[in-house]
Amino acid sequence: MKNMMKSLAVVAAVLSLTATAYAGECCVKAAKAAKEGKTCEKCEKDACCKKAVKAVGKDAKACEKCAAKEKK
């Protein structure tokens, strides 16, 4: 039973590291797009990407979609 619990803990750790690595790449892309004005915190779907865009802060330009909505 102890060996099974240890094995499950190792599997859970590996899966979480894999998910974190994938999320990191998409977040970097989202932050880059925010700096270019292609996306914003409101337009991002994933919570991790929203946090990454929010962290960019003052360096982010206004999103094209949201800026067009504000003009109307």
DSSP file (Angstrom, degrees, kcal/mol; ACC not computed):
  #  RESIDUE AA STRUCTURE BP1 BP2  ACC     N-H-->O    O-->H-N    N-H-->O    O-->H-N    TCO  KAPPA ALPHA  PHI   PSI    X-CA   Y-CA   Z-CA
    1    1 A M     >        0   0    0      0, 0.0     4,-2.0     0, 0.0     5,-0.2   0.000 360.0 360.0 360.0 -41.0    0.0    0.0    0.0
    2    2 A K  H  >  +     0   0    0      1,-0.2     4,-2.3     2,-0.2     5,-0.2   0.903 360.0  50.9 -65.0 -39.8    2.9    2.4    0.8
    3    3 A N  H  > S+     0   0    0      1,-0.2     4,-2.3     2,-0.2    -1,-0.2   0.888 108.8  51.6 -64.3 -38.1    4.6    1.6   -2.5
    4    4 A M  H  > S+     0   0    0      2,-0.2     4,-2.4     1,-0.2    -1,-0.2   0.900 109.7  49.2 -65.5 -40.1    1.4    2.3   -4.3
    5    5 A M  H  X S+     0   0    0     -4,-2.0     4,-2.0     2,-0.2    -2,-0.2   0.893 111.2  49.7 -66.6 -39.4    0.9    5.7   -2.6
    6    6 A K  H  X S+     0   0    0     -4,-2.3     4,-2.1     2,-0.2    -2,-0.2   0.909 110.9  50.0 -64.5 -41.2    4.5    6.6   -3.4
    7    7 A S  H  X S+     0   0    0     -4,-2.3     4,-2.4     1,-0.2    -2,-0.2   0.906 110.2  49.7 -64.2 -41.9    4.0    5.7   -7.0
    8    8 A L  H  X S+     0   0    0     -4,-2.4     4,-2.4     1,-0.2    -1,-0.2   0.875 109.3  52.6 -64.6 -36.9    0.8    7.8   -7.2
    9    9 A A  H  X S+     0   0    0     -4,-2.0     4,-2.1     2,-0.2    -2,-0.2   0.902 110.0  48.2 -65.4 -40.5    2.7   10.7   -5.7
   10   10 A V  H  X S+     0   0    0     -4,-2.1     4,-2.3     2,-0.2    -2,-0.2   0.916 111.9  49.2 -65.7 -43.5    5.4   10.5   -8.3
   11   11 A V  H  X S+     0   0    0     -4,-2.4     4,-2.4     1,-0.2    -2,-0.2   0.913 111.1  50.0 -62.7 -42.6    2.9   10.2  -11.1
   12   12 A A  H  X S+     0   0    0     -4,-2.4     4,-2.1     1,-0.2    -1,-0.2   0.895 110.5  50.1 -63.4 -40.1    1.0   13.3   -9.8
   13   13 A A  H  X S+     0   0    0     -4,-2.1     4,-2.1     2,-0.2    -2,-0.2   0.912 111.0  48.4 -65.3 -42.5    4.3   15.3   -9.6
   14   14 A V  H  X S+     0   0    0     -4,-2.3     4,-2.1     1,-0.2    -2,-0.2   0.916 111.8  49.4 -64.9 -42.8    5.3   14.4  -13.1
   15   15 A L  H  X S+     0   0    0     -4,-2.4     4,-2.2     1,-0.2    -1,-0.2   0.888 110.5  50.0 -64.1 -39.0    1.8   15.3  -14.5
   16   16 A S  H  X S+     0   0    0     -4,-2.1     4,-2.1     2,-0.2    -1,-0.2   0.884 110.6  49.7 -68.5 -37.1    1.8   18.7  -12.7
   17   17 A L  H  X S+     0   0    0     -4,-2.1     4,-2.1     2,-0.2    -2,-0.2   0.880 110.6  50.4 -67.5 -37.3    5.3   19.5  -14.0
   18   18 A T  H  X S+     0   0    0     -4,-2.1     4,-1.8     2,-0.2    -2,-0.2   0.919 111.7  47.1 -65.3 -43.6    4.2   18.6  -17.5
   19   19 A A  H  X S+     0   0    0     -4,-2.2     4,-2.4     1,-0.2    -2,-0.2   0.878 111.1  52.2 -65.9 -37.6    1.1   20.8  -17.3
   20   20 A T  H  X S+     0   0    0     -4,-2.1     4,-2.1     2,-0.2    -1,-0.2   0.897 107.5  51.6 -66.1 -40.5    3.2   23.7  -15.8
   21   21 A A  H  X S+     0   0    0     -4,-2.1     4,-1.3     2,-0.2    -1,-0.2   0.902 112.4  46.1 -64.0 -40.4    5.7   23.5  -18.7
   22   22 A Y  H  X S+     0   0    0     -4,-1.8     4,-1.7     1,-0.2    -2,-0.2   0.916 112.3  50.0 -67.8 -43.1    2.9   23.7  -21.2
   23   23 A A  H  X S+     0   0    0     -4,-2.4     4,-2.1     1,-0.2    -2,-0.2   0.854 105.7  58.3 -65.0 -34.0    1.1   26.5  -19.5
   24   24 A G  H  X S+     0   0    0     -4,-2.1     4,-1.9     1,-0.2    -1,-0.2   0.893 104.7  49.9 -63.0 -40.5    4.4   28.5  -19.3
   25   25 A E  H  X S+     0   0    0     -4,-1.3     4,-1.8     1,-0.2    -1,-0.2   0.909 112.0  46.4 -66.9 -42.8    4.8   28.5  -23.0
   26   26 A C  H  X S+     0   0    0     -4,-1.7     4,-2.2     1,-0.2    -1,-0.2   0.861 111.1  53.6 -69.1 -33.2    1.3   29.7  -23.8
   27   27 A C  H  X S+     0   0    0     -4,-2.1     4,-2.5     2,-0.2    -1,-0.2   0.882 106.4  51.6 -68.4 -37.5    1.7   32.4  -21.1
   28   28 A V  H  X S+     0   0    0     -4,-1.9     4,-2.2     2,-0.2    -1,-0.2   0.911 110.8  48.6 -63.5 -42.1    4.9   33.7  -22.7
   29   29 A K  H  X S+     0   0    0     -4,-1.8     4,-2.3     1,-0.2    -2,-0.2   0.890 111.3  50.2 -64.5 -39.2    3.1   33.9  -26.0
   30   30 A A  H  X S+     0   0    0     -4,-2.2     4,-2.0     2,-0.2    -2,-0.2   0.902 110.1  49.4 -66.6 -41.0    0.1   35.7  -24.4
   31   31 A A  H  X S+     0   0    0     -4,-2.5     4,-1.8     2,-0.2    -1,-0.2   0.898 111.4  49.4 -65.1 -39.8    2.4   38.3  -22.7
   32   32 A K  H  X S+     0   0    0     -4,-2.2     4,-1.3     1,-0.2    -2,-0.2   0.914 110.8  49.9 -64.2 -42.5    4.3   38.9  -26.0
   33   33 A A  H  X>S+     0   0    0     -4,-2.3     5,-2.8     1,-0.2     6,-0.7   0.851 107.9  54.3 -65.0 -34.2    0.9   39.4  -27.8
   34   34 A A  H ><5S+     0   0    0     -4,-2.0    27,-2.0     1,-0.2     3,-0.7   0.877 105.4  52.5 -67.5 -36.9   -0.2   41.8  -25.1
   35   35 A K  H 3<5S+     0   0    0     -4,-1.8    -1,-0.2    25,-0.3    -2,-0.2   0.820 111.1  47.9 -66.6 -29.7    2.9   43.9  -25.6
   36   36 A E  H 3<5S-     0   0    0     -4,-1.3    -1,-0.2    -5,-0.1    -2,-0.2   0.522 116.8-114.4 -87.6  -6.8    2.1   44.1  -29.3
   37   37 A G  T <<5S+     0   0    0     -3,-0.7    27,-1.2    -4,-0.6    -3,-0.2   0.697  83.5 118.2  83.2  19.7   -1.5   45.0  -28.7
   38   38 A K  S   <S+     0   0    0     -5,-2.8     2,-0.3    25,-0.2    -4,-0.2   0.673  77.9  13.1 -92.9 -18.6   -3.0   41.8  -30.1
   39   39 A T        -     0   0    0     -6,-0.7     2,-0.3    -9,-0.1    -2,-0.2  -0.947  61.6-163.5-148.2 166.5   -4.6   40.6  -26.9
   40   40 A C     >  -     0   0    0     -2,-0.3     4,-1.3    22,-0.1     3,-0.4  -0.883  43.4 -89.7-144.4 177.2   -5.6   41.8  -23.4
   41   41 A E  T  4 S+     0   0    0     -2,-0.3     3,-0.1     1,-0.2    13,-0.1   0.847 124.1  52.5 -59.8 -35.8   -6.6   40.4  -20.1
   42   42 A K  T  4 S+     0   0    0      1,-0.2    -1,-0.2     8,-0.0     8,-0.1   0.820 109.4  48.6 -71.1 -31.5  -10.3   40.4  -21.1
   43   43 A C  T  4 S+     0   0    0     -3,-0.4    -1,-0.2     7,-0.0    -2,-0.2   0.686  88.7  96.8 -85.6 -19.7   -9.7   38.5  -24.3
   44   44 A E     <  -     0   0    0     -4,-1.3    -5,-0.0     1,-0.1     6,-0.0  -0.481  54.9-163.2 -73.5 142.1   -7.6   35.7  -22.8
   45   45 A K        +     0   0    0     -2,-0.2     2,-0.2     5,-0.0    -1,-0.1   0.847  65.1  73.4 -93.6 -40.1   -9.5   32.5  -22.0
   46   46 A D  S  > S-     0   0    0      1,-0.1     4,-2.0     2,-0.0     5,-0.1  -0.547  74.1-136.6 -83.4 141.9   -7.1   30.7  -19.7
   47   47 A A  H  > S+     0   0    0     -2,-0.2     4,-2.0     1,-0.2     5,-0.1   0.868 104.5  53.6 -63.3 -38.0   -6.5   31.9  -16.1
   48   48 A C  H  > S+     0   0    0      1,-0.2     4,-1.8     2,-0.2    -1,-0.2   0.896 109.8  47.5 -66.6 -38.0   -2.8   31.4  -16.3
   49   49 A C  H  > S+     0   0    0      2,-0.2     4,-2.5     1,-0.2     5,-0.2   0.863 108.1  55.6 -70.5 -35.5   -2.6   33.6  -19.5
   50   50 A K  H  X S+     0   0    0     -4,-2.0     4,-2.2     1,-0.2    -1,-0.2   0.906 108.6  48.3 -61.5 -40.9   -4.8   36.2  -17.9
   51   51 A K  H  X S+     0   0    0     -4,-2.0     4,-1.9     2,-0.2    -2,-0.2   0.891 110.9  50.7 -65.5 -39.6   -2.3   36.5  -15.0
   52   52 A A  H  X S+     0   0    0     -4,-1.8     4,-1.0     2,-0.2    -2,-0.2   0.904 112.0  46.4 -65.5 -41.9    0.6   36.7  -17.4
   53   53 A V  H  X S+     0   0    0     -4,-2.5     4,-0.9     1,-0.2     3,-0.4   0.891 111.6  51.7 -67.6 -39.2   -1.0   39.5  -19.4
   54   54 A K  H  < S+     0   0    0     -4,-2.2     3,-0.4     1,-0.2    -1,-0.2   0.855 105.0  56.9 -64.7 -34.5   -1.9   41.3  -16.2
   55   55 A A  H  < S+     0   0    0     -4,-1.9    -1,-0.2     1,-0.2    -2,-0.2   0.779  95.3  64.7 -68.3 -26.7    1.7   41.0  -15.1
   56   56 A V  H >< S+     0   0    0     -4,-1.0     3,-1.6    -3,-0.4    -1,-0.2   0.885  80.0 158.6 -63.3 -37.5    2.9   42.8  -18.2
   57   57 A G  G ><  +     0   0    0     -4,-0.9     3,-1.4    -3,-0.4    -1,-0.2  -0.293  60.7  14.1  61.4-118.7    1.0   45.8  -16.9
   58   58 A K  G 3  S+     0   0    0      1,-0.3    -1,-0.3    -2,-0.2    -2,-0.1   0.698 120.4  65.0 -68.8 -21.5    2.1   49.2  -18.3
   59   59 A D  G <  S+     0   0    0     -3,-1.6    -1,-0.3     2,-0.1     2,-0.2   0.693  83.5  96.5 -74.6 -17.5    4.1   47.6  -21.2
   60   60 A A    <   -     0   0    0     -3,-1.4   -25,-0.3    -7,-0.1     2,-0.2  -0.514  67.0-143.7 -77.3 138.3    0.9   46.2  -22.7
   61   61 A K        -     0   0    0    -27,-2.0   -24,-0.2    -2,-0.2     2,-0.2  -0.524  36.5 -80.6 -90.8 165.2   -0.9   48.1  -25.5
   62   62 A A        -     0   0    0     -2,-0.2    -1,-0.1     1,-0.1     2,-0.1  -0.457  50.7-110.1 -67.3 136.6   -4.6   48.3  -25.8
   63   63 A C     >  -     0   0    0     -2,-0.2     4,-2.6     1,-0.1     5,-0.2  -0.413  20.0-129.4 -66.4 141.0   -6.1   45.3  -27.5
   64   64 A E  H  > S+     0   0    0    -27,-1.2     4,-1.8     1,-0.2     5,-0.1   0.902 106.2  47.4 -60.7 -43.4   -7.4   46.0  -31.0
   65   65 A K  H  > S+     0   0    0      2,-0.2     4,-1.8     1,-0.2    -1,-0.2   0.944 116.4  41.9 -64.6 -48.6  -10.8   44.4  -30.3
   66   66 A C  H  > S+     0   0    0      1,-0.2     4,-2.0     2,-0.2    -2,-0.2   0.845 112.4  54.2 -71.0 -33.6  -11.4   46.2  -27.0
   67   67 A A  H  X S+     0   0    0     -4,-2.6     4,-1.5     2,-0.2    -1,-0.2   0.879 108.2  50.4 -67.0 -36.5  -10.1   49.5  -28.3
   68   68 A A  H  X S+     0   0    0     -4,-1.8     4,-1.1    -5,-0.2    -2,-0.2   0.875 109.3  51.2 -67.6 -37.1  -12.6   49.3  -31.2
   69   69 A K  H  < S+     0   0    0     -4,-1.8     3,-0.3     1,-0.2    -2,-0.2   0.887 108.6  51.5 -66.3 -38.3  -15.4   48.6  -28.8
   70   70 A E  H  < S+     0   0    0     -4,-2.0    -1,-0.2     1,-0.2    -2,-0.2   0.830 104.5  57.0 -68.2 -31.6  -14.4   51.6  -26.6
   71   71 A K  H  <        0   0    0     -4,-1.5    -1,-0.2     1,-0.3    -2,-0.2   0.821 360.0 360.0 -68.7 -30.5  -14.4   54.0  -29.6
   72   72 A K     <        0   0    0     -4,-1.1    -1,-0.3    -3,-0.3    -2,-0.2   0.484 360.0 360.0 -78.3 360.0  -18.0   53.1  -30.4
